Amino acid sequence: MVFLINDLHPDGMRIVVPWEAMKEGESVFVPCINVDSCRKQLAGISARLGVPLTSRKRIENHILGLRVWRTT
């Protein structure tokens, strides 16, 4: 599988999020076990695109992951 530079893949599975299309205040849940790796990838994406992102570790519907918000 090919991972693009702005895709997430903390557990080896490609997760595509349209970062540029997200509006301020919108969020997405990223299911993952390796939340530290996901946070590092999010930091890189945020820096490359100039899109401010905030994340919180969450369990939603019995699934571990990160809730990611586009912030100001």
Secondary structure in CASP SS format (residue, H / E / C, confidence):
PFRMAT SS
TARGET T0000
AUTHOR 0000-0000-0000
METHOD secondary structure of the structure
MODEL  1
M C 1.00
V C 1.00
F C 1.00
L C 1.00
I C 1.00
N C 1.00
D C 1.00
L E 1.00
H C 1.00
P C 1.00
D C 1.00
G C 1.00
M C 1.00
R C 1.00
I E 1.00
V C 1.00
V C 1.00
P C 1.00
W H 1.00
E H 1.00
A H 1.00
M C 1.00
K C 1.00
E C 1.00
G C 1.00
E C 1.00
S E 1.00
V E 1.00
F E 1.00
V E 1.00
P E 1.00
C C 1.00
I C 1.00
N C 1.00
V H 1.00
D H 1.00
S H 1.00
C H 1.00
R H 1.00
K H 1.00
Q H 1.00
L H 1.00
A H 1.00
G H 1.00
I H 1.00
S H 1.00
A H 1.00
R H 1.00
L H 1.00
G C 1.00
V C 1.00
P C 1.00
L E 1.00
T E 1.00
S E 1.00
R E 1.00
K E 1.00
R E 1.00
I E 1.00
E E 1.00
N C 1.00
H C 1.00
I E 1.00
L E 1.00
G E 1.00
L E 1.00
R E 1.00
V E 1.00
W E 1.00
R E 1.00
T C 1.00
T C 1.00
END
